[in-house]
Amino acid sequence: MKNKEFATALLSVVCCLLTITSCSDDEGPAKLITWDIGDPNTAEYDEDYYAGGLLGTTNDNTATAFKQPTKSVENEGMVTAFNEGEYLFEKDYNTNTEGAFSGLGPVYVRRGCLYCHPGYGHGARQTEYKADNHRNGYLLVIYDKTTNAYIRSVAG
């Protein structure tokens, strides 16, 4: 009985050692994985290094990063359109029927884009839910099928 237990234990150890040694790279020692994002002054990284690809990623990591166009926007000559969209994003809608700010937004749950997308998607911590709190990162809407509309008292 002891020989069988010893043989089983020895076989387990040998299998573990074979597994560990068979998983090594042929290219030398393994590289350490770090969280370093690289040198911000260097643009010599592979395209898959960038979250949005080479043309869809900005190197700006300041508070205004989301206000900056990417290389693809610049290369297509769309900086003016980008800036106009960014400007509209920050303004409240109104009930006018004409002009740049006419209409009440895509679903009219709040007064403008920033109320549902504060800080370009980076809201602040809220201790209570109030739909119209500026920088409220929570989005709560309730749709009433009988009136075919959002319940404004909850949605803002």
Residue pairs with C-beta under 8 A, 6 or more apart in sequence:
24 30
38 45
38 49
40 59
40 61
43 59
47 53
47 54
50 56
50 57
51 57
52 70
54 71
55 70
55 71
55 72
55 75
56 70
56 71
56 72
57 70
58 65
58 68
58 69
58 70
58 71
60 68
66 120
66 121
67 86
67 120
69 78
69 79
69 82
69 83
73 79
73 82
88 100
88 101
88 113
89 112
89 113
89 114
89 117
90 112
90 113
90 114
91 101
91 112
92 101
92 111
92 112
93 101
93 102
93 103
93 104
93 105
93 108
93 111
93 112
94 101
94 102
94 104
95 104
96 102
105 111
105 112
105 113
107 141
107 150
108 150
109 116
109 131
109 141
109 150
109 152
109 155
109 156
110 116
110 131
110 132
110 155
110 156
111 132
111 156
114 134
115 131
115 132
115 134
115 136
115 156
116 139
118 124
118 134
118 135
118 136
118 137
119 135
122 137
123 135
123 136
123 137
123 138
124 135
124 136
124 137
126 133
126 136
126 137
126 138
129 136
129 138
129 140
130 136
131 140
131 154
131 155
131 156
132 156
140 154
140 155
141 150
141 151
141 154
141 155
142 150
142 151
142 154
142 155
143 149
143 150
143 151
144 150
144 151
